Amino acid sequence: MNRATIARAVVAGASLAAMPAVAATFGEMPQIAGLVRDARLAEISGLTASRRAADRYWVHNDSGDRAELFAIDSTGAVVARVMVDGYAVKGTKKPVDWEDVASFEENGKAYLAIGDIGDNGGVRPRVEIVVIEEPDIAGATAQAPVERRAQIAWRTRFRYADAPHDAEALAIDADAGQALIVTKRTYPPMLWRVPLRSDGEATAVALGPLRVPASNEPEPPASLRVRPRQPTGLSIDRTGSQAAVLTYRAVWLYARAPGQSWAQAFATEPQVLPIAGLPQGEAIGFDASGTHLYVTGERWPAPLIRYDWKSVARPSSR
């Protein structure tokens, strides 16, 4: 994404005023947890907490990079690099447009799902989710980083039911056997469901629009291709009780009640967490406990910011 274009969009939307949050869960003033200083990570586009290593987070770059992921600690220091073998799209070993990553567990194994779902021009007839087993990086530190190789466990190729869409936001609901995707250039943003596994080409099904936080200002015109409230990342916590949507200007936090569907949860008024100190937020993820929320993005060195849970009752586990 062109940074100058994004900067103009953020300025254009600077007057978008968030209304009071429905539920005060995370504190609205984030902390600077650290900086991602590794020059190999100049355009971070996805972030997810490891299922196998405490205090470790998987990240990857945006389009044009190799099929590789990096693990960082909670200060932004790189502790591991993983190269994905056997990746080939249209004769090249590079992904088309990796935009997000989500960790999950299935049958006792930890996996990483990578969303090759970016489509700036709205021309890709099909996109895909690539799944690998999460590598073991136990003991890896910034002082003793490790390198691993991973094989593709499976790929889920799919098309949208209506037309191609650009998306940068992916999460996995392993209990339901589905991936959740939020499209970027529709307004309001649309929630889609894709089967986590599919024998053939799957079809993404629209679940409904997201409720966009109320604002005193109108949405910028559709002619402005990059708008401040476009979703650029998605994460759901391990209890399945909350989801965080990242935009260029804020985080939208949706609570999910027991028995409620994701479509119903995303139709409720979200809590708004303003972004500070991050010019181009593109990656978001809860930690393993769901009490910290990390955000970073496409700048080098990239600030790693953290929102902390306030002293209120936690949602019950599902």
C-alpha positions, 0 to 999 in steps of 0.5 A, a space after each residue: 500500500 502506498 504510504 503517501 496515499 495512506 497518509 492522506 487518507 488518515 489526515 482526511 479522516 482525522 476529524 472522525 470522532 469515536 463515540 463512547 465505548 459500550 464496554 470498557 474492557 481494554 484501556 484506551 491508552 496503549 503502551 509502546 512495548 518495543 520496536 521491530 528493528 529487524 530490516 527484514 520486517 519493513 512491511 509487517 501485515 499480520 501478527 498472531 500469538 504462538 500456540 507453542 511458545 510463550 510470549 512469542 508472536 508470528 509476523 509476516 510482510 506484505 505482498 512481494 516478499 518471500 514465503 516466510 514468517 518471523 517470530 518476535 518477542 513482546 519487545 519486537 525482537 526477532 527470535 526465529 525465521 521460518 521458510 515455507 517450502 513448496 509454495 508456488 503461485 503462478 510459477 513463482 515461489 512468492 505469495 501473491 499478497 499475504 495479508 494476515 496470519 492466525 494461529 489455531 489448534 486442531 486435534 491437538 496440533 498447533 497451526 498457522 493459517 496465512 491469508 493470501 487474500 489481498 486484491 488491491 485491484 479487485 481482479 483475483 478470481 480466487 484467493 487462498 488460505 495456506 496452513 502450516 503446522 506451527 514450528 517448534 521454536 522453544 528456547 529461541 531468543 533474540 540472542 540465539 535466534 533459530 531458523 526452521 523450514 515448514 511444509 504446507 499442511 493444506 491450502 483452502 482456495 476460494 472465491 467470493 459468492 458475488 465478486 472479487 474482494 480485497 481483504 486484509 483481515 483473517 481469523 480462525 474459529 477452529 471450533 466451528 471449522 471456519 475462517 472469518 474474513 473482513 473485506 476492506 473496500 466495502 462500506 460498511 465492511 462485510 464479514 465472510 465465512 470460509 470453510 477451514 478445509 475444503 476438498 475443492 474450491 470453496 465459496 466464501 459466504 457473506 455473514 453480514 456487515 460490521 457495525 461501524 462505530 458511530 461518528 459525527 462526521 460523514 464517511 469520506 467519499 468512495 472516490 478516496 480509495 484508502 479510507 481511515 476506517 478500512 479494516 487492515 487486521 483481525 484477531 479473536 481471542 482464545 475464549 471466543 468472547 471478543 474480536 478486534 478489528 484494526 483500521 488505519 485510525 483505531 481498533 474496534 473491539 467487539 464482545 461476543 456473548 455465550 451462544 451468540 454468532 459472530 455475525 451477531 457479535 459484529 453487528 453490535 456497537 464496538 469499543 473504540 481504542 484510538 491508535 497512537 504512535 503508529 502511522 500505518 497499522 496493519 497487524 493485530 493480535 491478542 496474546 495467549 491470555 487475551 489480556 493484552 492486545 498487540 498492534 504493529 504495521 508497515 514502517 521500519 522500524 515498526 512500533 509495537 504497541 500494546 493495549 492492556 486489560 483493565 480491572 474488570 471481570 473477564 469473559 467466561 471461557 467457551 
